[in-house]
Amino acid sequence: SGHPRERVTAARALGRIGDLGLGTLRDAARDDDRGCRTAAMRTLLPATGPDDLSLLYEYIGLHAEDDPELHGMVLKRARLLEAVLEKQMEADAASPN
């Protein structure tokens, strides 16, 4: 909560902290407050991995109206991560056990 500028500053600071901050950003990306949610998602997005696909699709499904540009960025990232995950699964299947 707080002033929109403070939310963006806080989200960026959490992103710089690393893993501990990323967990908080994941929670904030599900916040009821649109400003908090979008600031968190913008900061978190570059650090997302295949384990975050459910969060990304949840955001896409529930908050498409937040910001059309951000919505497109989240969708693009989810598709990229799906491709990465698919390649990983193919490599795992091809590797001898």
TIRO-2110 file (N, C-alpha, C; in Angstrom, 1 decimal):
// TIRO-2110
0.8, -1.2, 0.0, N, 1, A
0.0, 0.0, 0.0, CA, 1, A
0.9, 1.2, 0.0, C, 1, A
0.3, 2.4, 0.0, N, 2, A
1.0, 3.6, 0.0, CA, 2, A
0.9, 4.3, -1.3, C, 2, A
1.6, 5.4, -1.5, N, 3, A
1.6, 6.2, -2.7, CA, 3, A
2.1, 5.4, -3.9, C, 3, A
1.6, 5.5, -5.1, N, 4, A
2.0, 4.7, -6.2, CA, 4, A
3.5, 4.8, -6.4, C, 4, A
4.1, 5.9, -6.3, N, 5, A
5.6, 6.1, -6.5, CA, 5, A
6.3, 5.2, -5.5, C, 5, A
5.8, 5.2, -4.2, N, 6, A
6.5, 4.4, -3.2, CA, 6, A
6.4, 2.9, -3.5, C, 6, A
5.2, 2.5, -4.0, N, 7, A
5.0, 1.1, -4.4, CA, 7, A
6.1, 0.6, -5.4, C, 7, A
6.3, 1.5, -6.4, N, 8, A
7.2, 1.1, -7.5, CA, 8, A
8.6, 1.1, -6.9, C, 8, A
9.0, 2.0, -6.1, N, 9, A
10.3, 2.1, -5.4, CA, 9, A
10.5, 0.8, -4.6, C, 9, A
9.5, 0.5, -3.8, N, 10, A
9.6, -0.7, -3.0, CA, 10, A
9.7, -2.0, -3.8, C, 10, A
9.0, -2.1, -4.9, N, 11, A
9.0, -3.3, -5.7, CA, 11, A
10.4, -3.4, -6.3, C, 11, A
11.0, -2.3, -6.8, N, 12, A
12.3, -2.4, -7.3, CA, 12, A
13.4, -2.8, -6.3, C, 12, A
13.2, -2.2, -5.1, N, 13, A
14.2, -2.6, -4.0, CA, 13, A
14.1, -4.1, -3.7, C, 13, A
12.9, -4.6, -3.6, N, 14, A
12.7, -6.0, -3.3, CA, 14, A
13.3, -6.9, -4.4, C, 14, A
13.2, -6.4, -5.7, N, 15, A
13.8, -7.1, -6.8, CA, 15, A
15.3, -7.2, -6.7, C, 15, A
15.9, -6.2, -6.1, N, 16, A
17.4, -6.1, -5.9, CA, 16, A
17.9, -7.0, -4.8, C, 16, A
17.0, -7.3, -3.8, N, 17, A
17.4, -8.1, -2.7, CA, 17, A
17.7, -9.5, -3.1, C, 17, A
17.0, -10.0, -4.0, N, 18, A
17.2, -11.4, -4.4, CA, 18, A
16.1, -12.3, -4.0, C, 18, A
16.4, -13.5, -3.7, N, 19, A
15.4, -14.5, -3.4, CA, 19, A
14.3, -14.1, -2.4, C, 19, A
14.8, -13.5, -1.3, N, 20, A
13.8, -13.1, -0.2, CA, 20, A
12.9, -12.1, -0.8, C, 20, A
13.4, -11.1, -1.5, N, 21, A
12.6, -10.1, -2.1, CA, 21, A
11.6, -10.6, -3.2, C, 21, A
12.1, -11.6, -3.9, N, 22, A
11.3, -12.2, -5.0, CA, 22, A
10.0, -12.9, -4.4, C, 22, A
10.2, -13.6, -3.3, N, 23, A
9.0, -14.2, -2.7, CA, 23, A
8.0, -13.1, -2.3, C, 23, A
8.4, -12.0, -1.8, N, 24, A
7.5, -10.9, -1.4, CA, 24, A
6.9, -10.3, -2.7, C, 24, A
7.6, -10.2, -3.7, N, 25, A
7.1, -9.7, -5.0, CA, 25, A
6.0, -10.7, -5.6, C, 25, A
6.3, -12.0, -5.4, N, 26, A
5.3, -12.9, -5.9, CA, 26, A
4.0, -12.8, -5.1, C, 26, A
4.1, -12.5, -3.8, N, 27, A
2.9, -12.3, -3.0, CA, 27, A
2.2, -11.0, -3.5, C, 27, A
3.0, -10.0, -3.7, N, 28, A
2.5, -8.6, -4.1, CA, 28, A
1.8, -8.7, -5.5, C, 28, A
2.3, -9.6, -6.3, N, 29, A
1.7, -9.7, -7.7, CA, 29, A
0.3, -10.3, -7.6, C, 29, A
-0.1, -10.8, -6.5, N, 30, A
-1.5, -11.3, -6.2, CA, 30, A
-2.3, -10.3, -5.4, C, 30, A
-1.7, -9.2, -5.1, N, 31, A
-2.4, -8.2, -4.2, CA, 31, A
-3.7, -7.7, -4.8, C, 31, A
-4.6, -7.3, -4.0, N, 32, A
-5.9, -6.8, -4.4, CA, 32, A
-5.7, -5.4, -5.0, C, 32, A
-4.7, -4.7, -4.6, N, 33, A
-4.5, -3.3, -5.1, CA, 33, A
-3.7, -3.4, -6.4, C, 33, A
-4.4, -2.7, -7.4, N, 34, A
-3.8, -2.7, -8.8, CA, 34, A
-2.4, -2.2, -8.9, C, 34, A
-2.2, -1.0, -8.2, N, 35, A
-0.9, -0.4, -8.3, CA, 35, A
0.2, -1.3, -7.7, C, 35, A
-0.1, -1.9, -6.6, N, 36, A
0.8, -2.8, -5.9, CA, 36, A
1.1, -4.0, -6.8, C, 36, A
0.1, -4.5, -7.4, N, 37, A
0.2, -5.7, -8.2, CA, 37, A
1.0, -5.5, -9.5, C, 37, A
0.7, -4.3, -10.2, N, 38, A
1.4, -4.1, -11.4, CA, 38, A
2.9, -3.7, -11.1, C, 38, A
3.2, -3.0, -10.1, N, 39, A
4.5, -2.6, -9.7, CA, 39, A
5.3, -3.9, -9.4, C, 39, A
4.7, -4.8, -8.7, N, 40, A
5.4, -6.1, -8.4, CA, 40, A
5.6, -6.9, -9.6, C, 40, A
4.6, -7.0, -10.5, N, 41, A
4.8, -7.9, -11.7, CA, 41, A
5.8, -7.3, -12.6, C, 41, A
5.8, -6.0, -12.8, N, 42, A
6.9, -5.4, -13.7, CA, 42, A
8.3, -5.7, -13.2, C, 42, A
8.4, -5.6, -11.9, N, 43, A
9.8, -5.9, -11.3, CA, 43, A
10.1, -7.4, -11.3, C, 43, A
9.1, -8.2, -11.0, N, 44, A
9.4, -9.6, -10.9, CA, 44, A
9.5, -10.3, -12.3, C, 44, A
8.9, -9.8, -13.3, N, 45, A
8.8, -10.4, -14.6, CA, 45, A
10.2, -10.9, -15.1, C, 45, A
11.2, -10.1, -15.1, N, 46, A
12.5, -10.6, -15.7, CA, 46, A
13.1, -11.7, -14.9, C, 46, A
12.8, -11.9, -13.7, N, 47, A
13.3, -12.9, -12.8, CA, 47, A
12.5, -14.2, -12.7, C, 47, A
11.4, -14.2, -13.5, N, 48, A
10.5, -15.4, -13.4, CA, 48, A
11.2, -16.5, -14.2, C, 48, A
10.9, -17.7, -13.7, N, 49, A
11.3, -19.0, -14.3, CA, 49, A
10.1, -19.9, -14.5, C, 49, A
10.4, -21.1, -15.0, N, 50, A
9.3, -22.0, -15.3, CA, 50, A
8.5, -22.3, -14.1, C, 50, A
9.0, -22.2, -12.9, N, 51, A
8.2, -22.5, -11.7, CA, 51, A
7.2, -21.4, -11.4, C, 51, A
7.3, -20.3, -12.1, N, 52, A
6.4, -19.1, -12.0, CA, 52, A
5.3, -19.1, -13.0, C, 52, A
5.2, -20.1, -13.9, N, 53, A
4.2, -20.1, -14.9, CA, 53, A
2.8, -20.0, -14.4, C, 53, A
2.5, -20.7, -13.3, N, 54, A
1.1, -20.6, -12.7, CA, 54, A
0.8, -19.2, -12.3, C, 54, A
1.8, -18.5, -11.7, N, 55, A
1.6, -17.1, -11.3, CA, 55, A
1.3, -16.2, -12.5, C, 55, A
2.1, -16.4, -13.5, N, 56, A
2.0, -15.6, -14.7, CA, 56, A
0.6, -15.8, -15.4, C, 56, A
0.2, -17.1, -15.5, N, 57, A
-1.2, -17.3, -16.1, CA, 57, A
-2.3, -16.9, -15.2, C, 57, A
-2.1, -17.0, -13.9, N, 58, A
-3.1, -16.4, -12.9, CA, 58, A
-3.2, -14.9, -13.2, C, 58, A
-2.1, -14.2, -13.3, N, 59, A
-2.1, -12.8, -13.5, CA, 59, A
-2.8, -12.5, -14.8, C, 59, A
-2.5, -13.2, -15.9, N, 60, A
-3.1, -13.0, -17.2, CA, 60, A
-4.6, -13.2, -17.1, C, 60, A
-5.0, -14.2, -16.5, N, 61, A
-6.5, -14.5, -16.4, CA, 61, A
-7.3, -13.6, -15.5, C, 61, A
-6.7, -13.1, -14.5, N, 62, A
-7.4, -12.3, -13.5, CA, 62, A
-7.3, -10.8, -13.7, C, 62, A
-6.2, -10.4, -14.3, N, 63, A
-5.9, -9.0, -14.3, CA, 63, A
-5.5, -8.4, -15.7, C, 63, A
-6.2, -8.9, -16.7, N, 64, A
-5.9, -8.4, -18.0, CA, 64, A
-6.2, -6.9, -18.2, C, 64, A
-7.1, -6.4, -17.4, N, 65, A
-7.5, -5.0, -17.5, CA, 65, A
-6.5, -4.0, -16.8, C, 65, A
-5.5, -4.6, -16.0, N, 66, A
-4.6, -3.7, -15.3, CA, 66, A
-3.8, -2.8, -16.2, C, 66, A
-3.2, -3.4, -17.2, N, 67, A
-2.3, -2.6, -18.0, CA, 67, A
-2.0, -3.4, -19.3, C, 67, A
-2.6, -3.0, -20.4, N, 68, A
-2.5, -3.8, -21.6, CA, 68, A
-1.0, -4.1, -22.0, C, 68, A
-0.1, -3.1, -21.8, N, 69, A
1.3, -3.4, -22.2, CA, 69, A
1.9, -4.4, -21.3, C, 69, A
1.6, -4.3, -20.0, N, 70, A
2.1, -5.3, -19.0, CA, 70, A
1.5, -6.7, -19.3, C, 70, A
0.2, -6.7, -19.6, N, 71, A
-0.5, -8.0, -20.0, CA, 71, A
0.3, -8.7, -21.1, C, 71, A
0.6, -7.9, -22.1, N, 72, A
1.4, -8.5, -23.3, CA, 72, A
2.7, -9.0, -22.9, C, 72, A
3.4, -8.2, -22.0, N, 73, A
4.7, -8.6, -21.5, CA, 73, A
4.7, -9.9, -20.7, C, 73, A
3.6, -10.1, -19.9, N, 74, A
3.5, -11.3, -19.1, CA, 74, A
3.2, -12.5, -20.0, C, 74, A
2.3, -12.3, -20.9, N, 75, A
2.0, -13.3, -21.9, CA, 75, A
3.2, -13.8, -22.7, C, 75, A
4.0, -12.8, -23.1, N, 76, A
5.2, -13.1, -23.9, CA, 76, A
6.2, -13.9, -23.0, C, 76, A
6.3, -13.5, -21.8, N, 77, A
7.2, -14.2, -20.9, CA, 77, A
6.8, -15.6, -20.6, C, 77, A
5.5, -15.8, -20.4, N, 78, A
4.9, -17.1, -20.1, CA, 78, A
5.2, -18.0, -21.3, C, 78, A
5.0, -17.5, -22.5, N, 79, A
5.2, -18.4, -23.7, CA, 79, A
6.7, -18.7, -23.8, C, 79, A
7.6, -17.8, -23.5, N, 80, A
9.0, -18.1, -23.5, CA, 80, A
9.4, -19.1, -22.5, C, 80, A
8.8, -19.0, -21.3, N, 81, A
9.1, -20.0, -20.3, CA, 81, A
8.6, -21.4, -20.6, C, 81, A
7.4, -21.4, -21.3, N, 82, A
6.9, -22.7, -21.7, CA, 82, A
7.8, -23.4, -22.7, C, 82, A
8.4, -22.6, -23.6, N, 83, A
9.3, -23.1, -24.6, CA, 83, A
10.5, -23.6, -23.9, C, 83, A
11.0, -22.9, -22.9, N, 84, A
12.2, -23.4, -22.2, CA, 84, A
11.9, -24.7, -21.4, C, 84, A
10.7, -24.7, -20.8, N, 85, A
10.3, -25.9, -20.1, CA, 85, A
10.2, -27.1, -21.0, C, 85, A
9.6, -26.9, -22.2, N, 86, A
9.5, -27.9, -23.2, CA, 86, A
10.8, -28.5, -23.6, C, 86, A
11.8, -27.6, -23.9, N, 87, A
13.1, -28.0, -24.3, CA, 87, A
13.8, -28.8, -23.2, C, 87, A
13.6, -28.3, -21.9, N, 88, A
14.2, -29.0, -20.8, CA, 88, A
13.6, -30.5, -20.7, C, 88, A
12.3, -30.6, -20.9, N, 89, A
11.7, -31.9, -20.8, CA, 89, A
12.2, -32.8, -21.9, C, 89, A
12.3, -32.2, -23.1, N, 90, A
12.9, -33.0, -24.3, CA, 90, A
14.3, -33.5, -24.0, C, 90, A
15.1, -32.6, -23.4, N, 91, A
16.5, -33.0, -23.1, CA, 91, A
16.5, -34.1, -22.0, C, 91, A
15.6, -33.9, -21.0, N, 92, A
15.6, -34.9, -20.0, CA, 92, A
15.1, -36.3, -20.5, C, 92, A
14.2, -36.3, -21.4, N, 93, A
13.7, -37.5, -22.0, CA, 93, A
14.7, -38.2, -22.9, C, 93, A
15.5, -37.4, -23.5, N, 94, A
16.6, -37.9, -24.4, CA, 94, A
17.8, -38.4, -23.7, C, 94, A
18.0, -37.9, -22.5, N, 95, A
19.2, -38.3, -21.8, CA, 95, A
19.1, -39.7, -21.2, C, 95, A
20.2, -40.5, -21.3, N, 96, A
20.1, -41.8, -20.7, CA, 96, A
20.1, -41.8, -19.2, C, 96, A
19.3, -42.6, -18.6, N, 97, A
19.2, -42.6, -17.1, CA, 97, A
20.1, -43.6, -16.5, C, 97, A
END
